[in-house]
Structures are given as structure tokens and as C-alpha cells.
Amino acid sequence: MADRYEYLPHRLLRCRVRDIASGVEGELMAVINQNVSDTGVERWMELAYIRRDSGREFTTAVANIEPVHDQPRTAAGRRDERSA
């Protein structure tokens, strides 16, 4: 297997997405085929790099991302709807 990381095209690049595993939202910056093994045996996986509003990026499996179609809702906004 090749030892090069590979950038992959994705329909949600530069769009707002949500990591369904953590619920965190941000902009999809890249999808990379990456060796995630810390042993001598290679284990390649497609990782999504997501940039949060704070500017920090995190990774998750590509299968864990979904598009965000609405604006993020704050806890205060949800409380207001329940009290009405």
C-alpha cells in the first residue's frame, strides 16, 4: 500500500457540517485518506477535518459527518422556546 496521504474530493467541502458522534459543528476543510495506525501494520481511513468557529480543527470519520441546514441553536434559545 502507498505511504502517501491523499486529499479526496467531497461534496460538503467548505460547507457547514456536524460530527454526529460528538454533535460539534464546523466547516469541512478537507477529507484525507490517512494512515491512522500507531503500530507497524498500516490502517488507512478517510478522515474529515472540521474547523470549529474557534478556529481549531478536529478530525472524525467521513461517515460521521452530515450537512447542517439551519443555524446553530444556543442552549438559551432552546430554553426560551420551552418557556413560551
C-alpha positions as CSV (number, residue, x, y, z in Angstrom):
1,M,0.0,0.0,0.0
2,A,1.2,3.5,-0.7
3,D,2.6,5.6,2.2
4,R,1.2,8.9,0.9
5,Y,-1.7,10.7,2.3
6,E,-4.2,11.6,-0.3
7,Y,-6.7,14.5,-0.4
8,L,-10.1,13.4,-1.6
9,P,-13.0,15.3,-3.1
10,H,-16.2,15.6,-1.1
11,R,-19.5,17.2,-1.9
12,L,-19.5,19.0,1.5
13,L,-16.1,20.7,1.3
14,R,-16.3,24.3,2.6
15,C,-19.8,23.7,3.9
16,R,-21.1,23.7,7.5
17,V,-21.3,20.1,8.8
18,R,-22.0,18.3,12.1
19,D,-20.0,15.4,13.6
20,I,-22.8,13.1,14.5
21,A,-20.6,11.3,17.1
22,S,-20.0,14.5,19.2
23,G,-22.6,16.9,17.9
24,V,-19.9,19.5,17.2
25,E,-20.4,21.7,14.1
26,G,-17.9,23.5,11.9
27,E,-16.7,23.9,8.3
28,L,-15.4,20.9,6.4
29,M,-11.9,21.8,5.4
30,A,-10.5,18.6,3.9
31,V,-11.0,14.9,3.5
32,I,-7.8,12.9,3.7
33,N,-7.0,9.2,3.2
34,Q,-4.7,8.8,6.2
35,N,-2.7,6.0,7.9
36,V,-4.1,6.1,11.5
37,S,-2.1,3.2,12.8
38,D,0.5,3.7,15.6
39,T,1.9,0.2,15.0
40,G,3.8,-1.3,12.2
41,V,0.6,-2.5,10.5
42,E,-0.9,0.2,8.2
43,R,-4.5,1.1,8.8
44,W,-5.9,3.6,6.3
45,M,-9.0,5.6,6.9
46,E,-10.8,8.5,5.3
47,L,-10.8,11.4,7.9
48,A,-12.8,14.6,7.7
49,Y,-11.0,17.7,9.0
50,I,-13.6,20.1,10.5
51,R,-12.8,23.7,11.6
52,R,-14.8,24.9,14.6
53,D,-15.9,28.5,15.0
54,S,-13.0,29.0,17.4
55,G,-10.6,28.2,14.5
56,R,-9.4,24.9,16.0
57,E,-9.7,21.8,13.8
58,F,-10.6,18.3,14.7
59,T,-10.9,15.0,12.8
60,T,-13.7,12.4,12.6
61,A,-14.5,9.6,10.2
62,V,-16.1,10.8,7.0
63,A,-19.1,8.5,7.7
64,N,-19.8,10.7,10.8
65,I,-20.4,14.0,9.1
66,E,-23.8,15.4,8.0
67,P,-24.7,18.8,6.5
68,V,-26.1,21.5,8.7
69,H,-29.0,23.1,7.1
70,D,-30.1,25.5,9.9
71,Q,-28.3,28.0,12.1
72,P,-26.7,26.7,15.3
73,R,-29.0,27.0,18.3
74,T,-27.9,28.0,21.7
75,A,-29.0,26.5,24.9
76,A,-30.6,29.8,25.8
77,G,-32.6,29.8,22.6
78,R,-33.9,26.3,23.4
79,R,-34.9,27.4,26.9
80,D,-36.9,30.3,25.6
81,E,-38.9,28.1,23.3
82,R,-39.9,25.7,26.2
83,S,-40.9,28.5,28.5
84,A,-43.2,30.1,25.9
